[in-house]
Amino acid sequence: MFLYILVAPFANPIVKVIKMQVEIKMQIRNILICPDKLKGGLSSSSVASAIKEGLQDYIFNRDENNSIFSRSPKITAVEMADGGDGSAWLFRKLCQEKGERGGRVRDIECLVTGPLGNTIKAGYVLYEKPDGESVAFVECAVACGLALVPEERRNPLNTTTYGVGQLIRSAVESGASTVYIGVGGSSSNDCGLGMLQGLGFSVGLPEGVLACGRVLASAGRVEEPSDKSFMARLSRVKFIIINDVDNPLCGPQGAAMTYSPQKGADRKMAEMLDEEALRFLSRCGRTSLSKTGANEAALFPGAGTAGGMGFALIHFLGAGSIGGFRFFGEELQDIYSKIAEADLVITGEGKVDSQVLQGKVVGGCCKGLSAAGSSAMGKRLWLMCGKSEIAEEDLRKIAGDIDVSIFQMADIEPDMKVRMSNEHALMRRLAYLAAKELDGHL
């Protein structure tokens, strides 16, 4: 930061301007913690709690006279979700907070077809707003999630999204005018055919045959539900996909090639599913809800989410999409205002690579800091993670060239299995050490 000082020497009546560079250390009074979940481990809320506890451990015991932290800094934790596991819970929590000012939040339970064809209990959140409008949030993971399939039975040829269609149908019949669909955590790769079948669409399969990856090749042309009253109601609903990935339906970066190996597919199976998805496009005519042609919809960012269910939602239901950070952060929690107020922003992730700098939580926090422009001067960004494959300079470039630090749990515990079994304690310790290091550099 530069400070300009006006000096009027006695020997010279002409005012001189002297440019002096002054280093100013801004005291940290306001801390914002906004992490993502640690995949397969701590939730966003648990990560934030561990970080907050670690900071408090240090701040309570430090020497106040030689600390950059104020006497009693404000620490705000913002929980995030990306459309996968836990997204409906967070939506419910945030709507309940709004509901205190009017409206009602309800959990609607249903018996639906699970990913392996068995009947399971699942549900969705219905928020009845004060103005009478109803908004639903359907989390795909509760009906077709990978966590619902035992590890030894994981096979995207056999899993279906049928139950998701049943949940969406129930939400529509309950009067929802907007349905948000969180598409993370799916176990299937059926191009959303099961979801359409569960909604009542005809998918060209014999009666009693459940749509799944294995029967994708034998599916016929998709036709609208014969129930015209339901179809009319469906046409009045706004569908919005919540996700944080931008993969297309087919190709090297598509649904099958990118995500089916996580669901139990080997290379040969992934290639077959990708080929069948491409062939399926030629049998996808437009319904009355279609806003794009099938080939065009297959290229939309996010068409490859949930094993291609993103494609079915976009093409057959005319769904739009929004990133998880934008939805849960900007729209529901006013995250940019919180970033603007903070002196220190702390975000987190499990394994950090270049993908997190896109639409995910880490990238969203960086974007918010960059958007703050000159008001971000003096702010700091900390990234607390399991392990990072990016450099601090990578973060600095997209965060507006502010002070950036990366702290890894791997530096405390190199063994990933041991690390994952003790994440809360390690993240708490990491936050303590980060605060201590910052004060030690003063």
Summary of the structure (lengths in Angstrom):
residues: 442
radius of gyration: 25.2
end to end distance: 17.1
largest distance: 101.1
contacts: 1586
relative contact order: 0.13
helix: 42%
strand: 22%
